[in-house]
Amino acid sequence: MLKLLRPLLPVTLALMPLAGAQDQPDYMIAESEHFHVLCWFYSERSGQTLPDALLLSGEEVMAQGALLFGGSKDVDAAPFQLFIYSTRKGASGYIAGAESVSPGSASGTVDLAHWASRSVHVRMRPFPVDRSLVELRVPTDCLRRASAGIAHLTRQDLAGGQDTAPRWFAEGAAQYLATRALAARGTDGLGDESIWLGTQVFVVRSLIADGRLPVLEDVLADSLGELEESAVESLHAVLFEFLMEHLATRGEAWGQLRARLTRGPRGPELLPVLEEWLGDGGIGGLEAHFHRWLQERRPAWNDAQPALQRHPEGWAQAPLQGNAIAWRSESVPEPPYRIRGEFRAFLDPRTSTAQANILFGRLGEDFLQASIHSDAGISVWDHSHEKNSYEMLQSQAWSTPFQLRDWQPFEIRVLGEDAHVSVANEQLSPFSIIGRDMGGRWAVGTFKGSVTLWRDLKIEPIRD
């Protein structure tokens, strides 16, 4: 149930002066008996969908968390509170909100789960201008971090306030529950159809290829050395997904172990507990299964520069940082083949332009890129990783003004010796691909600040 301009609990009241200080005229509330959501927006038009989705997702996370962690909730406890800072000055709002409950914790972060105040604080990325937020409906990055934060509070609440779970278990379980919340909202899938989880599988595979994946004993003992934080998050998420799938046959015993892990032990003292519980093969046998499971995954996407999410009409792409690139993982047929689909583009509010990209013929870090610019027109570039450069192969200005927000078709035809690009009613001259291996992956991309919707994306042999 959504309500305008109504205070929640004391923490909310303490934060209300921030709205005026940040030029945040409106905020939206969604609330239930055990969970309250507050989002600041510029208009009700952009604010209607997200608070409701966050409320439903939070309640689902709390319900599924009770099954995952065991234990029972104090029915008389105060509701959890979720604060979403989403306006132009969301950074200062987030800092003030996080510092109000946990002084010194806001620096360098974009989200905070704080059990003592029973609150989660999330800064939305990217800055959601009204139109793009309406199109995205529920930005996946925001929903994931909010759901993971509620999962952490739920786990600690069910453990009676203790925060003694192993780190890999706590963080992996939070992402596991968040993934299911996103799937329930239709912004991501499950298993190999999950954009986010599939991308983390690629990260962990790269750790194996580079010889940087810690042995499983170290992971389970939370002894990961200097492994960068983003890789740690990926590893924890992928490992927990594997455990939930691989150990499902142990039924009640696996549930009992999860309940025990929620309350500890952790660190090196956890290892003998797991060795005894696993039985024959122990942690070494589990590690072999984990590596095999990783290689058997067939993720649909590698969202290398995260921005992609499901959308009712197909896919939406709104970069968080820099330019977005999401590689399709399906097999590329031998030439001749075509890549085709439709897209809609929305302006970057800072530049009043929009740019969408289609990348193809990837070989290592080299690829071809068709760039579609709302003002300048269409251009094709050859990206060389060795030279760290882009060489223009072809370009064409719009013969008629480009119609933003209308669905526009595109097609790339890769033939024997040349390739052809067409967008809307524009046809570029063929360009040579002699000497290039065109069997590499393809991707959709969006320039920073823009928002692009994609639909009916296909790659197929040309048989005529």
ZABA-972802 format. One line per field, with one value per residue (C-alpha): residue number from 1; residue in one letter; x, y, z. Coordinates in Angstrom, 1 decimal. Layout:
// residues N
nr NUM  ...
rest a  ...
x X  ...
y Y  ...
z Z  ...
//
This chain:
// residues 464
nr 1  2  3  4  5  6  7  8  9  10  11  12  13  14  15  16  17  18  19  20  21  22  23  24  25  26  27  28  29  30  31  32  33  34  35  36  37  38  39  40  41  42  43  44  45  46  47  48  49  50  51  52  53  54  55  56  57  58  59  60  61  62  63  64  65  66  67  68  69  70  71  72  73  74  75  76  77  78  79  80  81  82  83  84  85  86  87  88  89  90  91  92  93  94  95  96  97  98  99  100  101  102  103  104  105  106  107  108  109  110  111  112  113  114  115  116  117  118  119  120  121  122  123  124  125  126  127  128  129  130  131  132  133  134  135  136  137  138  139  140  141  142  143  144  145  146  147  148  149  150  151  152  153  154  155  156  157  158  159  160  161  162  163  164  165  166  167  168  169  170  171  172  173  174  175  176  177  178  179  180  181  182  183  184  185  186  187  188  189  190  191  192  193  194  195  196  197  198  199  200  201  202  203  204  205  206  207  208  209  210  211  212  213  214  215  216  217  218  219  220  221  222  223  224  225  226  227  228  229  230  231  232  233  234  235  236  237  238  239  240  241  242  243  244  245  246  247  248  249  250  251  252  253  254  255  256  257  258  259  260  261  262  263  264  265  266  267  268  269  270  271  272  273  274  275  276  277  278  279  280  281  282  283  284  285  286  287  288  289  290  291  292  293  294  295  296  297  298  299  300  301  302  303  304  305  306  307  308  309  310  311  312  313  314  315  316  317  318  319  320  321  322  323  324  325  326  327  328  329  330  331  332  333  334  335  336  337  338  339  340  341  342  343  344  345  346  347  348  349  350  351  352  353  354  355  356  357  358  359  360  361  362  363  364  365  366  367  368  369  370  371  372  373  374  375  376  377  378  379  380  381  382  383  384  385  386  387  388  389  390  391  392  393  394  395  396  397  398  399  400  401  402  403  404  405  406  407  408  409  410  411  412  413  414  415  416  417  418  419  420  421  422  423  424  425  426  427  428  429  430  431  432  433  434  435  436  437  438  439  440  441  442  443  444  445  446  447  448  449  450  451  452  453  454  455  456  457  458  459  460  461  462  463  464
rest m  l  k  l  l  r  p  l  l  p  v  t  l  a  l  m  p  l  a  g  a  q  d  q  p  d  y  m  i  a  e  s  e  h  f  h  v  l  c  w  f  y  s  e  r  s  g  q  t  l  p  d  a  l  l  l  s  g  e  e  v  m  a  q  g  a  l  l  f  g  g  s  k  d  v  d  a  a  p  f  q  l  f  i  y  s  t  r  k  g  a  s  g  y  i  a  g  a  e  s  v  s  p  g  s  a  s  g  t  v  d  l  a  h  w  a  s  r  s  v  h  v  r  m  r  p  f  p  v  d  r  s  l  v  e  l  r  v  p  t  d  c  l  r  r  a  s  a  g  i  a  h  l  t  r  q  d  l  a  g  g  q  d  t  a  p  r  w  f  a  e  g  a  a  q  y  l  a  t  r  a  l  a  a  r  g  t  d  g  l  g  d  e  s  i  w  l  g  t  q  v  f  v  v  r  s  l  i  a  d  g  r  l  p  v  l  e  d  v  l  a  d  s  l  g  e  l  e  e  s  a  v  e  s  l  h  a  v  l  f  e  f  l  m  e  h  l  a  t  r  g  e  a  w  g  q  l  r  a  r  l  t  r  g  p  r  g  p  e  l  l  p  v  l  e  e  w  l  g  d  g  g  i  g  g  l  e  a  h  f  h  r  w  l  q  e  r  r  p  a  w  n  d  a  q  p  a  l  q  r  h  p  e  g  w  a  q  a  p  l  q  g  n  a  i  a  w  r  s  e  s  v  p  e  p  p  y  r  i  r  g  e  f  r  a  f  l  d  p  r  t  s  t  a  q  a  n  i  l  f  g  r  l  g  e  d  f  l  q  a  s  i  h  s  d  a  g  i  s  v  w  d  h  s  h  e  k  n  s  y  e  m  l  q  s  q  a  w  s  t  p  f  q  l  r  d  w  q  p  f  e  i  r  v  l  g  e  d  a  h  v  s  v  a  n  e  q  l  s  p  f  s  i  i  g  r  d  m  g  g  r  w  a  v  g  t  f  k  g  s  v  t  l  w  r  d  l  k  i  e  p  i  r  d
x 0.0  1.5  1.0  2.4  4.0  3.4  6.2  7.2  9.3  11.8  14.6  12.4  11.4  15.1  15.8  12.8  14.7  17.1  14.4  14.1  17.9  18.4  15.7  13.7  10.1  8.4  8.8  6.9  6.1  5.1  4.5  3.3  3.2  6.8  8.5  8.5  10.0  10.7  11.9  12.6  11.6  11.1  7.5  4.8  4.9  8.3  7.7  4.7  6.3  9.5  8.3  5.7  8.2  10.7  8.0  6.9  10.6  11.5  8.6  9.5  13.2  12.1  9.8  12.4  15.1  13.1  13.1  16.8  18.2  15.8  14.9  11.9  11.3  10.3  6.7  6.9  10.1  10.0  9.6  12.6  13.0  14.4  15.6  16.2  18.1  17.4  17.4  20.2  21.7  21.2  24.9  24.6  21.2  22.7  25.7  23.5  21.1  23.9  25.9  22.7  22.6  26.3  28.8  31.8  30.3  29.2  32.6  33.1  29.9  26.5  24.5  24.4  22.5  22.3  20.7  20.6  18.4  16.7  17.3  18.9  20.1  20.7  21.8  20.3  22.7  22.6  20.8  17.3  15.9  12.1  11.7  14.3  13.0  9.5  11.0  13.1  10.3  12.5  16.3  17.9  21.0  18.8  16.5  19.4  21.3  18.1  17.1  20.5  20.4  17.0  18.4  21.3  18.9  16.7  19.6  20.8  17.3  16.6  20.0  18.8  21.0  24.2  26.3  28.6  27.8  30.8  31.2  30.9  27.6  26.2  27.0  26.3  22.9  22.0  22.8  20.9  17.8  18.2  18.5  15.1  13.6  14.7  13.3  10.0  9.9  10.8  14.0  16.3  16.1  17.3  20.2  21.8  19.1  20.2  22.1  23.8  24.6  25.8  28.2  29.6  30.2  32.3  34.3  35.0  36.0  38.5  39.9  40.5  42.0  44.4  45.3  43.9  40.9  41.7  41.3  37.9  39.2  40.4  37.1  35.1  37.5  37.1  40.8  40.9  44.1  44.3  41.6  39.8  36.4  34.4  35.8  35.1  31.4  31.2  32.9  30.5  27.4  28.4  29.5  26.2  24.2  26.2  25.7  22.0  21.8  24.4  23.3  19.6  19.5  20.4  17.1  16.5  20.2  21.2  18.6  19.9  23.4  22.3  20.6  23.8  25.9  23.6  24.9  28.5  31.1  33.3  36.9  39.3  37.2  34.4  36.5  36.4  32.7  32.2  34.6  32.6  29.2  30.3  31.6  33.5  35.4  35.1  35.9  38.2  35.4  33.1  35.7  35.9  32.1  32.2  34.7  32.7  29.5  31.2  32.3  28.8  27.1  25.9  25.0  23.0  24.8  28.1  27.2  30.8  30.1  26.9  23.7  21.5  18.2  15.0  12.2  8.6  9.4  12.8  15.9  16.8  20.4  21.2  24.9  26.0  29.5  31.1  29.8  27.7  28.6  26.6  28.0  25.6  27.0  25.2  27.2  27.9  27.2  29.7  29.3  27.1  24.9  22.9  22.4  19.1  16.6  15.0  15.9  14.6  17.0  16.5  18.6  21.5  20.2  23.7  24.3  20.8  22.1  21.7  24.0  23.5  26.1  26.2  29.5  30.4  33.2  35.0  38.4  40.0  39.6  39.3  35.9  33.9  31.4  28.4  27.5  24.1  24.2  20.9  22.5  25.6  24.2  25.7  29.4  31.4  34.6  37.4  38.6  42.2  43.2  46.9  46.8  44.4  42.5  39.3  39.6  36.5  35.6  32.3  29.9  26.7  24.6  20.9  19.0  16.0  15.9  16.4  13.2  14.1  11.8  10.4  11.3  13.9  15.1  18.8  20.6  24.2  24.9  28.3  29.1  32.2  34.3  32.3  29.7  26.7  25.0  21.5  19.6  16.1  16.0  19.7  22.0  25.8  28.2  29.7  33.1  35.7  36.2  38.8  41.3  39.1  37.7  34.0  33.1  33.4  30.7  28.4  27.0  24.7  26.0  24.9  26.9  27.1  24.1  21.9  19.2  18.4  15.7  16.3  13.9  13.7  17.5  18.6  21.7  21.0  22.5  21.7  20.3  19.0
y 0.0  3.4  6.5  10.1  12.3  10.2  9.6  6.1  5.5  7.7  7.0  8.2  11.3  12.1  11.9  14.0  17.4  15.9  16.0  19.8  20.2  18.2  19.8  16.5  17.7  14.3  10.9  7.7  5.2  1.5  -0.3  -3.5  -4.7  -5.9  -3.8  -0.1  1.5  5.1  6.4  10.0  11.0  14.1  13.1  10.7  9.5  8.1  6.9  4.7  1.4  1.0  1.3  -1.3  -3.7  -3.1  -3.8  -7.1  -8.2  -7.4  -9.4  -12.3  -12.1  -12.2  -15.2  -17.1  -16.2  -17.8  -21.0  -20.7  -19.8  -21.4  -19.8  -17.7  -13.9  -11.8  -10.8  -7.8  -6.4  -3.1  -3.3  -3.3  0.0  0.5  4.0  4.6  7.8  8.5  12.2  14.3  14.8  11.2  10.9  13.5  12.0  8.5  9.7  11.5  8.6  6.0  8.2  8.8  5.1  4.1  7.0  6.5  3.8  5.8  6.6  4.7  2.8  2.9  0.6  -0.2  -2.8  -1.9  -4.4  -2.3  0.3  -2.4  -0.3  -0.6  2.4  2.3  5.0  4.4  4.1  5.7  9.0  8.0  10.9  10.7  9.2  6.5  5.4  5.1  2.9  0.8  0.4  -1.4  -0.8  -4.1  -2.7  -0.9  -3.9  -6.3  -4.3  -3.5  -7.2  -8.3  -5.8  -7.1  -10.7  -9.7  -8.2  -11.3  -13.6  -11.6  -11.2  -15.0  -15.5  -13.4  -10.4  -12.4  -11.8  -14.9  -16.6  -17.3  -14.5  -16.7  -18.1  -14.7  -12.9  -15.9  -16.4  -12.7  -12.8  -16.1  -14.5  -11.3  -13.3  -14.9  -11.5  -10.1  -13.2  -12.7  -9.1  -10.1  -8.1  -11.1  -14.9  -17.9  -20.3  -19.8  -17.3  -15.0  -12.1  -11.2  -14.8  -15.8  -12.9  -13.9  -17.4  -15.9  -14.0  -17.1  -19.0  -16.2  -16.7  -20.3  -19.5  -17.0  -19.4  -17.0  -19.0  -19.9  -23.5  -24.3  -24.8  -21.2  -19.9  -21.8  -20.6  -17.0  -16.8  -15.1  -13.1  -10.1  -11.2  -8.1  -7.4  -7.7  -11.1  -12.2  -11.2  -13.2  -16.2  -16.2  -15.8  -18.6  -21.0  -20.6  -21.2  -24.4  -25.6  -25.0  -27.1  -29.7  -30.4  -30.3  -34.1  -34.0  -32.4  -31.8  -32.4  -29.5  -27.3  -28.1  -27.3  -23.9  -23.1  -24.0  -21.9  -18.9  -18.8  -19.9  -21.4  -19.7  -19.4  -22.4  -24.0  -24.5  -26.8  -30.0  -29.5  -29.4  -32.4  -34.5  -33.4  -34.0  -37.5  -39.4  -37.1  -34.2  -30.7  -31.9  -33.9  -30.9  -28.8  -31.2  -31.1  -27.2  -27.0  -29.4  -27.5  -24.2  -25.7  -27.1  -23.7  -22.1  -18.5  -16.5  -13.2  -11.9  -8.4  -7.3  -3.7  -4.1  -2.4  -5.0  -6.2  -7.9  -5.6  -6.4  -5.7  -7.4  -6.0  -2.6  -1.2  1.7  2.1  2.3  3.5  4.2  2.6  -0.6  -3.8  -7.1  -10.0  -12.7  -16.2  -18.2  -19.8  -17.7  -19.4  -19.5  -16.6  -15.7  -14.7  -11.8  -10.1  -8.2  -6.7  -3.5  -0.8  2.4  5.1  7.8  10.9  11.4  14.4  15.9  16.0  15.7  12.9  9.1  6.4  2.6  0.2  -3.3  -5.1  -8.2  -10.3  -10.4  -12.0  -11.6  -7.9  -6.9  -6.4  -4.3  -1.8  -0.2  3.0  4.6  8.3  10.2  13.3  12.3  9.2  5.7  4.7  1.5  1.2  -1.4  -1.7  -2.8  -3.8  -3.9  -0.4  0.8  2.6  2.8  3.1  4.3  2.0  3.6  6.4  8.0  10.9  10.7  11.5  12.4  13.3  10.3  9.5  9.0  6.7  5.0  1.4  1.2  -1.9  -2.8  -5.5  -6.5  -8.9  -10.7  -12.2  -13.8  -10.8  -7.8  -6.8  -4.5  -2.4  -0.9  1.0  2.4  3.6  4.1  1.7  2.0  1.1  -2.4  -2.6  -5.3  -8.1  -10.0  -11.6  -11.2  -14.1  -13.3  -16.3  -14.3  -13.2  -10.2  -7.7  -4.8  -1.6  1.8  4.9  6.3  8.4  6.9  4.3  1.7  -0.8  -3.9  -6.5  -9.4  -9.9  -12.7  -14.1  -16.6  -18.0  -16.4  -19.2  -17.3
z 0.0  -1.1  0.9  0.3  2.9  6.0  8.6  9.7  12.8  14.8  12.3  9.5  11.4  12.1  8.3  7.2  7.4  4.8  2.1  2.2  2.5  -0.7  -2.7  -2.6  -2.8  -2.7  -1.2  -1.5  1.2  1.0  4.2  5.8  9.4  9.4  6.7  5.7  2.5  1.9  -1.5  -2.4  -6.0  -8.1  -9.0  -8.2  -11.8  -11.3  -7.8  -8.0  -9.1  -7.2  -3.6  -4.2  -5.8  -2.9  -0.4  -2.0  -2.6  1.0  2.4  0.1  1.2  4.9  4.3  2.3  4.7  7.6  5.6  4.6  8.0  10.5  13.8  14.6  14.4  17.4  16.4  18.6  17.1  15.2  11.4  9.2  7.3  3.8  2.7  -1.0  -1.9  -5.6  -6.5  -7.9  -4.5  -3.4  -2.4  0.3  1.4  1.6  3.6  6.1  6.4  6.9  9.3  11.4  12.3  12.0  12.2  10.0  7.9  4.8  3.3  0.0  0.2  -1.6  0.7  4.4  6.4  10.1  12.4  15.6  13.9  11.8  8.7  5.2  3.3  -0.5  -2.9  -6.3  -9.2  -11.8  -11.2  -12.4  -14.4  -14.5  -18.0  -17.6  -14.2  -15.7  -18.4  -16.1  -13.5  -11.1  -11.5  -10.9  -9.1  -6.5  -6.0  -5.6  -3.0  -1.1  -1.1  0.0  2.8  4.0  3.8  6.1  8.6  8.5  9.1  12.1  13.4  13.3  15.1  18.0  17.0  16.6  13.6  13.9  10.6  8.2  5.8  2.7  4.1  5.1  1.8  -0.4  1.2  0.8  -2.9  -3.3  -1.7  -3.8  -7.0  -6.3  -5.4  -8.7  -10.6  -8.8  -10.0  -13.6  -13.8  -13.9  -14.3  -12.4  -13.1  -16.4  -17.3  -14.5  -16.0  -12.7  -11.5  -15.0  -15.0  -11.6  -13.1  -15.8  -13.1  -11.1  -14.2  -15.0  -11.5  -12.3  -15.7  -14.1  -11.2  -8.6  -7.3  -3.6  -2.6  -1.2  2.4  2.4  1.0  3.7  6.4  5.2  4.4  1.0  1.3  -1.1  -3.5  -4.6  -3.1  -6.3  -7.0  -3.4  -3.9  -7.1  -5.5  -2.5  -4.7  -7.1  -4.3  -2.4  -5.5  -6.1  -2.5  -2.6  -5.8  -5.0  -1.4  -2.0  -1.9  1.7  2.5  6.2  7.1  4.8  6.4  9.9  8.8  7.4  10.7  12.5  10.2  10.7  14.3  13.6  13.9  11.4  10.3  10.6  13.4  10.9  8.7  10.9  11.3  7.5  7.0  9.4  8.0  4.3  5.0  2.3  0.1  2.5  1.4  -1.4  -3.0  -2.7  -4.4  -7.4  -7.7  -7.6  -10.4  -12.5  -11.8  -12.9  -16.2  -16.9  -16.5  -19.8  -18.8  -21.3  -20.7  -19.5  -18.3  -18.3  -17.5  -15.5  -16.7  -18.2  -16.8  -18.0  -19.2  -20.1  -23.7  -23.8  -22.1  -20.6  -20.3  -18.0  -17.2  -13.6  -14.3  -17.6  -20.8  -20.6  -22.5  -22.2  -24.2  -25.5  -24.7  -27.4  -30.2  -33.2  -36.5  -39.4  -41.8  -43.5  -40.5  -39.3  -36.0  -35.8  -33.4  -32.3  -29.8  -28.2  -26.9  -24.2  -23.8  -21.4  -19.4  -19.2  -23.0  -24.5  -26.7  -26.6  -27.9  -28.3  -29.6  -31.1  -30.8  -32.9  -34.2  -30.8  -30.7  -27.3  -26.5  -30.2  -31.8  -34.3  -33.0  -34.7  -32.8  -33.1  -32.0  -31.8  -33.3  -35.4  -37.0  -37.4  -37.4  -37.5  -35.5  -35.3  -31.7  -31.3  -27.7  -28.7  -30.1  -27.5  -30.3  -32.4  -36.1  -38.0  -40.9  -42.0  -41.0  -42.2  -40.9  -40.5  -43.7  -41.6  -37.9  -35.6  -33.7  -30.1  -28.0  -31.1  -31.7  -34.4  -36.3  -36.8  -38.7  -39.2  -42.0  -41.8  -45.2  -46.7  -47.4  -46.1  -43.6  -43.9  -41.2  -41.4  -38.7  -39.1  -42.8  -43.1  -45.0  -44.6  -47.3  -47.0  -45.2  -45.6  -43.0  -45.0  -42.6  -39.5  -37.5  -37.3  -35.1  -31.9  -29.4  -30.0  -27.5  -26.9  -25.4  -24.1  -23.7  -20.2  -19.2  -21.9  -21.4  -24.1  -24.4  -26.7  -28.0  -30.4  -30.4  -32.7  -34.3  -37.2  -40.3  -43.6  -45.8  -48.8
//
